[in-house]
Amino acid sequence: MASSTASNFLGTQIFLSPPTPKTTKSLPRKFLVPQSILGGKKSNSISQSLKDIPSKATLAALLFSSINPRALAVDNTAPPTLPPVIQAEAPQPSPSNPSPFSQNLILNAPKPQAQPSTDLPEGSQWRYSEFLNAVKKGKVERVRFSKDGSALQLTAVDGRRATVIVPNDPDLIDILAMNGVDISVSEGDSGNGLFNFIGNLLFPFLAFAGLFFLFRRAQGGPGGPGGLGGPMDFGRSKSKFQEVPETGVTFADVAGADQAKLELQEVVDFLKNPDKYTALGAKIPKGCLLVGPPGTGKTLLARAVAGEAGVPFFSCAASEFVELFVGVGASRVRDLFEKAKSKAPCIVFIDEIDAVGRQRGAGLGGGNDEREQTINQLLTEMDGFSGNSGVIVLAATNRPDVLDSALLRPGRFDRQVTVDRPDVAGRVKILQVHSRGKALAKDVDFEKISRRTPGFTGADLQNLMNEAAILAARRDLKEISKDEISDALERIIAGPEKKNAVVSDEKKKLVAYHEAGHALVGALMPEYDPVAKISIIPRGQAGGLTFFAPSEERLESGLYSRSYLENQMAVALGGRVAEEVIFGTENVTTGASNDFMQVSRVARQMVERFGFSKKIGQVAIGGPGGNPFLGQQMSSQKDYSMATADVVDSEVRELVEKAYSRAKQIMTTHIDILHKLAQLLIEKVTVDGEEFLSLFIDGKAELYVA
């Protein structure tokens, strides 16, 4: 018994012996076959146990394969259905160099006889079932698999050749081995020098062609707008389109912005009832710019407009227009307005328009960059030579000061809708909206919460109610009470509570007197804000807090009298004065550093900007700092002489000393109330406004008179 397995330079040949009828013994063999032939196994070196292979002297095919050199080489002829394979003849043996395939031969073995082929399928393409029948009848001599294992070429016993498309059949190798079919696999030469040389020459050209195609797409060329499209189509707009807007938001869901709602309701009514306005010669506004601080509900109003209007709605962010390649933003603007004009009348909403609408020519590099091309295209689309009929542009920004003047003119943005911070009544409505679905206790009073949250936006109030709900869940409560809302408010304003902070009795006493000094001076100053709460619980960077309830009218108007500003400075210095009176000037701490900064800022503004100094007079000096986004200086401009600067410094110092003396006079006059309030803070840690007011009633305190 002998066997031979040989490998040439171009392919691997595996030779097996045909079986004899009386053989029952099996002989294991090893094959190197493609992955796809063995049903998706992950290794190319697979040990396959072949059953029922004869081991007697009937292995005549080995002798035939070994003494016939043509059987060792990969065939030169390949059917058109197989992938191209580089083929070559195996070297012929010579007396000095005997063939490795001629070793271990069985001499005088009988030569196999050809089988009759009258019932073989006709043609050069066999079906897989016909191929299996021929194999089982012993009419297939050898097969050669393609490199990927998807097809094979067979050689019948009569010399005919045919191709077969091979399905994923894991039993195919066993069937071929059991019927004595010679198996070979075609493999190309990965080290061909000619092809490697050609590939090295073509790679730079292909890379350059790919980059050129990429830039053409980015600039709106072939494959851009109106082109073939595809995953590399940068020029297309990324806006979200809704034929029938279903935002789930209407004007009923927007609270605290009544004036802005009225402005936008007219736009919606114009879309629904255009005859009412056109009969009087009115034209629909081409654009509405929503301006306001962050969190006031600008995007929410745009969603409400989409839900109310019932016309096609496009929404996008201005940052989506800006890309790495110059021209992409302008291409996307063109594509957006082309889509919008095809759906007119419709609404286009651009959020954070300051990303592309900033003033042109303000950068250090000057003009022709991506952002300026984008805004130029936007200006042209909104009101250019061809016009823009039927498309209403809504935009939102909290930086109207940096927008280009050409973008803000009538004809582009006809209306600028200010979405300001809500007032007391507006905050009550917003709290009611954001309390839907929350279990509230009976002691929750939205009016009181609203008065404790001046300057809060809709987003701030939503966060307040959410934090209160989280605190209630953390405390395993079934309802949200006023205590959770109060704690959530303090958390938002001053930071989380430091429960594990190590505070000595001496430090606790010092903080209590410091906060009591602020509250005492603030309560006795005429026309100043009432005290809402005093706490010595450390939060964030603060050791204690004193909350005042500012006047809503004063906040909305922005008008502050000279007496109010002087009172504010005295209240800020009340903490340091209390430390000096109780602990002495040698034991004061750095806890009043923020208070000093506030006092200095207010005093300098009174002298330089508000005209509250007799020596400087009614003159504004030291203009405000420039806008860094417009390339101006950030520091304030010194437009006065050194002599004037000396006068300003002396006037500021005089105002601060006056406030200090007023605070010290109040502290020494009502020292008993100061001790009672500090002791109450040490015992209870927190004192609300009502308890604080009862101390003044019991102590018969009187307001300060200058």
TORSE-332527 format. One record per residue (C-alpha): x, y, z. Coordinates in steps of 0.25 Angstrom, whole numbers, plus 2048, in hexadecimal, padded with zeros to 3 digits. Last residue first. Example, Ala and Ser with C-alpha at 12.3 -4.5 7.8 and 13.67 -1.06 7.14 Angstrom:
8377FC81D;8317EE81F;
This chain:
7899B08E3;77D9A98EA;77E99A8EC;7719938EE;76D9908FC;76E983905;76498090F;76B974914;75F96B914;75B970906;76996F901;76A960906;75C95D900;7619618F2;76C9578F2;76294C8F6;75A9508EA;7669518E0;76B9438E3;77693F8EC;77F9338E9;78A92D8F2;78092B8FD;78992D90A;794935904;78B93D8FC;782941908;78F94590F;79394E904;785954903;785957912;79395D912;790966906;78396A90D;78A96F919;795976911;78A97F90B;79198D90C;79F98790B;79C9808FE;79498C8F8;79F9958FA;7A998B8F4;7A198A8E7;7A09998E6;7AF99A8E8;7B29908DD;7A99968D3;7B09A48D5;7BD99D8D4;7BA9978C7;7B49A38C1;7C19AB8C5;7CA9A18BF;7C39A18B1;7C49B18B1;7D39B08B4;7D59A68A9;7CD9AE89F;7D59BB8A3;7E29B48A1;7DD9AF894;7DA9BD890;7E89C1893;7ED9B588B;7E69BA87F;7D99B4879;7D59AB86D;7DA99E873;7D299486A;7CD988872;7D497B86F;7CF971865;7D4978859;7CD97784C;7CD96B842;7BE96A840;7BD95E849;7C5964854;7BA96F855;7C197C85B;7C297F86A;7B998A86F;7BD99886E;7C699E879;7BF9AC87C;7B09B087C;7AF9BE880;7A49C4888;7AE9C9893;7BB9C4896;7BC9CB8A4;7AD9CA8A7;7AD9BB8A5;7A09B38A2;7A29B5893;79E9A688F;7AA9A2887;7B79A588E;7B39A989C;7A79A089F;7AE995896;7BB99689F;7B29948AC;7AA9888A7;7B79818A3;7BE9848B0;7B397F8B8;7B19728B1;7C096F8B1;7C09728C0;7B49698C3;7BC95E8BB;7C895F8C5;7BF95F8D1;7C29518D6;7D19558D7;7D19558E6;7D095F8F1;7D895C8FE;7E1968900;7D59728FE;7CD96D909;7C596090B;7B796690D;7B8974907;7C29708FC;7BA9648F7;7AD96C8F7;7B49778EE;7B996C8E5;7AB9668E3;7A49748E2;7AE9798D6;7A49738CB;7989798D2;79F9878D2;7A29868C3;7949828C0;78F98E8C8;7989978C0;7929918B3;7849938B8;7869A18BC;78C9A48AE;77F99F8A8;77F99289F;777991892;77898488B;769985888;76697688A;76F974896;76A98089D;75C97C89B;75E96E8A0;7659738AD;77096A8B2;76D95F8BC;77A95E8C4;7819518C8;78C9518D2;7969458D0;7A093E8D8;7AE9378D6;7AE93A8C7;7B79338BD;7AC9288BA;7A29288C5;7A69298D4;7999298DD;7999378E4;78B93B8DF;7839478DF;7769498D7;76D9538D0;7739608D5;76B96C8CF;7719748C4;7759838C7;76D98F8C8;7729938D5;77E98B8DB;77A9848E8;7789768E2;7849778D9;78D97B8E5;78896F8EE;7889658E3;7979688DF;79B9688ED;79495B8F0;79B9548E5;7A99588EB;7A49558FA;7A09478F5;7AD9458ED;7B59488FA;7AD93F903;7AE9338F9;7BD9368F8;7BF936907;7B6929909;7BE9228FF;7B991E8F1;7BD9118EB;7B59108DD;7AE9038DC;7A09098D8;7A69138CE;79A9188C7;79A9198B8;79C9268B1;7999348B4;78D9388AB;78992A8A5;78B9238B3;78392F8BA;77892D8B1;77891E8B2;7779208C1;76B9298C0;7649208B7;7679148C0;76291C8CC;7559218C4;7519128C3;7529088B8;7498FC8BB;74B8ED8BE;7588EF8C5;7648E58C5;76E8F08C8;7768EE8BB;7688EE8B4;7658FB8BA;7739018B6;7718FC8A8;7639038A7;7699108AC;77490F8A2;76A90D897;76291989C;76E92289C;77391D88E;765921888;76692F88F;77493188A;77092D87C;76493787C;76E942881;77194688F;773955891;76B95689E;76A9488A4;76594B8B2;7599528AE;7559468A5;75693C8B0;74D9458B8;7439458AD;7449378AA;7409338B8;7439248BC;73D9218CA;7339188C4;73E90E8BF;74190C8B1;7418FF8A9;74790289B;7408FF88E;73E90E88B;747916893;74F91C887;743923882;73F92888F;74D92D892;74C934884;73F93B888;744940895;75194588E;74994D885;741954890;74E957897;75595C88A;75B95387F;76995687A;76895B86C;76595685E;767962855;761960847;76996783C;760968830;76396B822;76F962821;773962813;76B96D80C;76D976818;77C97681C;78296C826;78A96481D;790970816;794975824;79C968827;79A961834;7A3963840;79A96B849;78E962846;79595784F;78A94F856;78594A848;779944841;775944833;76794282C;76794481D;75A944815;75A93F807;74F9427FE;75794B7F4;76694D7F5;76B9567EB;7739547DE;77D95F7E0;77F95D7EF;77695D7FC;777951804;77F9497FA;7899547F8;78C956807;78E947809;7989467FE;7A0952804;79F94C811;7A593F80C;7B0945804;7B394D811;7B4941819;7BD939810;7C794480E;7C994F804;7CB95B80D;7D5960817;7DF95781E;7DE95E82B;7CF95C82C;7C596782B;7C296881C;7B496381D;7AC96582A;7A795782F;79C950828;7A2942827;7A293D835;799949839;78E942833;78C939840;78093283B;77B93382C;76D93182A;76793081C;75893281A;75092E80E;747934803;74E92E7FB;7529207FA;75B9217EE;76092E7F3;765927800;76C91C7F9;7749277F0;77692F7FD;77D923804;7859207F8;78A92E7F6;78E92F805;795921804;79D9267F8;7A1933800;7A692A80C;7AE921803;7B592C7FC;7C292B803;7C591D809;7C591A818;7B691C81A;7AD92781F;79E92681A;79B91C826;79F927830;79392F82C;78A925832;77E91F82A;76F91E829;76691E81C;75791E81E;74C91C814;73F923818;736920824;73892D82A;736929839;74091E83B;74B925833;74893283B;74992B848;756924844;75B932841;75693784F;75E92C855;76A92F84E;76993D854;765939862;76C94286C;77893886E;783941869;780950869;77895585E;77695884F;76D951845;76F956837;76395682E;76495581F;75D958812;75195F819;74495C811;740968809;73597280C;72D979801;720979809;71996E802;727966803;725966812;71795F814;71A957807;72695080D;71E948817;72693C81B;734941818;73094F81D;72B94982A;73894282C;74094F82A;736956833;73894C83E;74794E83D;74595D842;73B95984D;74394D852;74F957854;74696085C;741955865;74E94F868;74B949876;74593C872;746933865;73E927865;73292E860;739933855;73B92584F;74591A851;74490B84D;74E90E842;745907837;74890F82B;74090A81F;74B90A813;75690981E;76490C819;77190B821;77D91381C;78990C818;78B91480B;79290D7FF;7A09127FB;7A8907803;7A38FC7FA;7AD8F17FE;7A38E7801;79C8E87F4;7968F27EA;7978F17DB;7979007D9;78C90B7DA;7929107E7;7A09097E8;7A48FD7E1;7AA9057D6;7AE9127DC;7A89187E9;7B691C7EE;7B79107F8;7B49077EC;7BF90C7E4;7C890C7F0;7C68FD7F1;7C78FA7E3;7D59017E3;7D98F97EF;7D58EC7E8;7DC8F07DB;7E98F37E3;7E88E67EB;7E68DE7DE;7F28E57D7;7FB8E37E3;7F78D47E4;7F98D17D5;8088D07D5;8098C77E1;7FE8BE7DB;8068BD7CE;8128B87D6;80A8AF7DF;8048A97D2;8128A77CC;8188A17D9;80E8967DB;80F8937EA;8008907EC;8018847E2;7F287F7E0;7EC8737E7;7E58687E0;7E185C7E9;7E284E7E6;7DA8417E9;7DC8337E2;7CF82C7E3;7CF81E7EA;7C081D7ED;7C181E7FC;7CA82A7FA;7C08317F1;7B482F7FB;7BC833807;7C1840800;7B28437FC;7AC84180A;7AE85080E;7A5854803;7A5863801;7A18637F2;7AB8607E7;7A88657D9;7AD85A7D0;7B785B7C4;7BA8507B9;7C58487B3;7C583C7AB;7D08327AC;7C88257AC;7CA8237BB;7C48317BD;7CC83D7C0;7C58477CA;7C78567CB;7C285C7D8;7B98687DD;7B78707E9;7C486C7F0;7CA8797F1;7D78757EA;7CF86C7E0;7CF85D7E3;7D58537D9;7CE8457D8;7D48387D4;7CF82B7CE;7C082C7CD;7B98207C8;7B98187D5;7AA8167D6;7A981F7E2;7B182A7DC;7A882A7D0;79B82B7D9;7A28367E0;7A583E7D3;79783C7CE;7918427DB;79B84E7DB;7968517CC;7A18507C2;7A685A7B8;7AF8567AD;7A484E7A5;79E8417A6;79C8397B3;7A382B7B4;79B81F7B0;7A481A7A5;7B081B7AC;7B680D7AE;7C080C7B8;7CF80D7B4;7D88027BB;7E18057C6;7F08017C4;7F47F57CC;7FF7F77D6;80D7F27D1;8147FB7DA;80E8017E6;81580F7E7;81B8157F4;82381F7ED;81F8247DF;8188317E3;8258377E8;82A8367DA;8388327D8;84283C7D6;84E8367CF;84682D7C7;83C8387C3;82E83A7C8;8268447C0;8228517C7;8138547CA;80C85B7BF;8078697C2;7FA8707C6;7F687E7CA;7E787D7CE;7DC8847C8;7CE8827CF;7C68777CA;7BA8787C2;7C287A7B5;7C786C7B6;7D686A7B9;7E08647B0;7EF8637B4;7EC8587BE;7F48597CB;80084F7CB;8018427D1;7F983A7C8;80183E7BC;80D8377C3;8078297C1;80F81F7C9;80A8247D6;7FB8267D2;7FA8187CC;8028117D8;7F98187E2;7EC8147DA;7F08057DC;7ED8067EA;7E77F77E9;7F37F17F0;7EB7F37FD;7E8800806;7DA803801;7D3810806;7C680E80E;7C681A816;7CE827814;7D282F820;7D483D81D;7DF845824;7DD853820;7E885D81C;7E1869816;7DA86C824;7CD874826;7C3869822;7B886F818;7B2862812;7BF85A80F;7C085F801;7BE86E805;7CB86E80D;7D4869802;7DB85C803;7E8856808;7E584880B;7EA83D815;7E682E813;7E182481C;7E1815817;7D480C818;7D37FD818;7C77F7811;7CC7F4803;7C67E97FB;7C07F27EF;7CD7F97EC;7CF8077EF;7D68127E7;7E38177ED;7E58257F1;7EE8307EB;7EE83F7F1;7F48497E8;7F78577EE;7F98637E4;80386C7DE;8118687E4;80F8597E4;8098517F0;8098427F1;8028377F8;8068297F5;80081C7FB;80680E7FC;800800800;
